[in-house]
Amino acid sequence: MVRRKLLTTTTKLSLPHTPAAAKANAKAALSLLLLLLLLAPTSWAARVPFACDPRSGLTRGLRFCRVALPIHVRVRDLIGQLTLQEKIRLLVNNAAAVPRLGIQGYEWWSEALHGVSNVGPGTRFGGAFPGATSFPQVITTAASFNSSLWEEIGRVVSDEARAMYNGGMAGLTYWSPNVNVFRDPRWGRGQETPGEDPVMAGKYAASYVRGLQGNVGNRLKVAASCKHYTAYDLDNWNGVDRYHFNARVSKQDLEDTYNVPFKACVVDGKVASVMCSYNQVNGVPTCADPNLLKNTIRGQWHLNGYIVSDCDSVGVLYENQHYTTTPEDAAADTIRAGLDLDCGPFLAVHTEAAIRGGKMAEAEVDLALANTITVQMRLGMFDGEPSAQPYGNLGPRDVCTPAHQQLALEAARQGIVLLKNQGQALPLSARRHRLVAVIGPNSDVTVTMIGNYAGVACGYTSPFQGIGRYSRTVHQPGCVGVACTSNQLFGRAEVAARHADATVLVMGLDQSIEAEFRDRTGLLLPGHQQELVSRVAMASRGPTILVLMSGGPIDVSFAKNDPRVAAIVWAGYPGQAGGQAIADVLFGTVNPGGKLPVTWYPQEYVAKVPMTNMNMRANPAKGYPGRTYRFYKGPVVYPFGYGMSYTSYRHSLVKAPTQVSVPVASLSAAYRNSSLLSAGIRAAHVNCDAASLGIHVNIENTGSMDGTHTLLVFSGPPEGKWSPARQLIGFEKVHVSAGSQRRVRIDVRVCEHLSVVDEFGIRRIPIGEHKLHVGDLEHSMTLQANLG
């Protein structure tokens, strides 16, 4: 999708900033907020019904407006009353009104990646809704490894979305989340994703979707959409763009990496929509591939919802990829493959001619409309007065609430990752570090903190402002923007560091470096940033702390190995309250507990890996090192799952089986052939509901500070040509007070967690010794086939 460009406003200060001044500024801001509230309209215009207005004699007798009838009956009745031209105008995102049936036009395209966004035309801010809570970018929230947090964020976002819908400022269909696997560290949109692990991405998808949709029975609070299906993770690299890219993907990688998050989104999250992507997969555009859409999403995963194209994807496959010879063929191929809705005008223009030309049947349009209209009815859009429905009482007072903004702060705190802490330089002390030099191109940013696919935030706290709440500060940007094309301002930064008790450098990236349609070419800090860090660290009188804002990983080996850089903190893009969260971690109000959701590779890695190579597994014969922690075994700057704390933890295994019986549900006679058994049991032949086990782990906080610990559990299957060395199977976030102990249970489902995928894309359970890596512990257990 194409997003609108956000304007960045940065306050540039150079004089010392005192806590007293910060309090005065806070009071002034509060006074301004109160004034704005007084001036704001005391009433707001509630939305008129989308359809089935009870005050209208036109619709009062229509059968599809009878709420007591089953939804499928109402849908069938409505479609039966539409003309062909009316049907076709409902196949696109800006669906036309049907005035004779009392149905208004509807804009399907809204976004809610990490807060209600104004990227899509379905949502706008203004009037009683000047902004919405802007949570950290997804890659940052993913670093919390906290599924309950992900769901709670979804719940808050959907509260605000419903409130804005009730006020006529937003829709109810949100094309979020982005659950593509962050396969290549250069990808500009990796920031939007939950990281490189497919199981974790799937858990994020299901959790966030449950929060958004509510999932109370068959009703929907809002309708989410998991995107971009599938194998989409290249935007514009080395002359190859997403509109022309043919992703060549093995059946093995499709099954055990690229499709995993989407399956979890549909099967576990019960998402109401899936979006197909621009790219081709093995020569076929995803939006025209019946195997991917009709056979997999609907046939195997049983999607209860609609399939939508990425914006202009149908036009792209005809005009850019030349996949079909006529536009009518493109319309027919996509709808027949299982596409229900076109983000773009293509289907509205060419579908009627495709039907008249015999390339498709009107009944196929009816099937597509049945899927979209069913979702609208599940949302209550055909139930009359919105204010009389569930969530109808939500309004302006439910947006940017103190509780919502506190959750944004908490999410940022949980996502921050401590990467280096030499000599326990952190946390800083407000008593000992009375003057802090705050330096760097990201040190006083605001909009940068919310990343892309964002909206208008409720307000901001920059890092400079956040640190100023703990001590006096002096600020020097050091660079003009993150591109840092000049070192002319470095001298002032060095002077500030030389006179301060501690120095905090806030460096990294922004949307000018990594974004949609903007992939990176390398992994180093841009421009002269590295030089600024090294020179300031050399000049600094006190400890030098490096804080990094970015979505993708950065090779900061120079800082990791420099003893003058005492600590390194990654904050991702931490959302509207990011500056406060960073300061809370730096000064020890919060004990960091985040873990990296991606591998941080050295710069030389990317020279060996073209972005266009979709293979996950290494190929040593060709010098190809493989991708992600599951298959790459070379040197790293920081590994997946890495993150330090201000305290220390000890793990002990309380309960875990050493022998596991795998119940074979069918074809047991075939497995009496030992050669078949040695290849692993097909997961489809196992009674998976009966194949599960629990791992009980004690976590003891052996340090002197309370902390929130992230327990990661990996499995290592028997060695074989299909297997990753280890793969994440579970994680748990748990608060442990200093000197105390907590017990955690991790549920292991054999078919899902202990299986591997062979080269034919078949999921199998290897028989033999599997290893569980629980924190710093290793436990072996043997899987045996129970043939009955």
Secondary structure, DSSP 8 states (H G I E B T S, - for coil): --------------S-B-HHHHHHHHHHHHHHHHHHHHHS-SS------SS--TT-TTTTT-GGG-TTS-HHHHHHHHHHH--HHHHHTTSBSEE--BGGGTB--EE--BB-SSS-BSSSTT---BTTB--------HHHHHTT--HHHHHHHHHHHHHHHHHHHHTTS--SEE---B-----STT-TTGGGS--S-HHHHHHHHHHHHHHHH--BTTB-SSEE-EEEETT---SEETTEETTT-EE---HHHIIIIITHHHHHHHHTT--SEEEE-SSEETTEEGGG-TIIIIIIIIIIT---SEEEESTTHHHHHHHTS--SSSHHHHHHHHHHHT--BBSSSHHHHHHHHHHHTTSS-HHHHHHHHHHHHHHHHHTTTTSS-GGGSTTTT--GGGSS-HHHHHHHHHHHHHH-EEEEEGGG--S--TTT--EEEEESTTTT-SGGGG-SS----S----HHHHHTTTSEEEEE--SSSTT----TTHHHHHHHHHTSSEEEEEEE--TTTSBTTB--S-SS-STTHHHHHHHHHHH-SS-EEEEEE-SS----HHHHT-TTEEEEEE--S--TTHHHHHHHHHTTSS------SS-B--HHHHHT--TT----S-BGGGTB--SHHHH--S--SB-TT--B-SS-EEEEEEE--SEEEEEB-S-GGGGGSHHHHHT-EEGGGB-GGG-EEEEEEEEEE-SSS-EEEEEEEEEE--S-TT--S-EEEEEEEEEE-TT-EEEEEEEEEHHHHS-EE-TTS-EEE--EEEEEEETTEEEEEEEEEE--
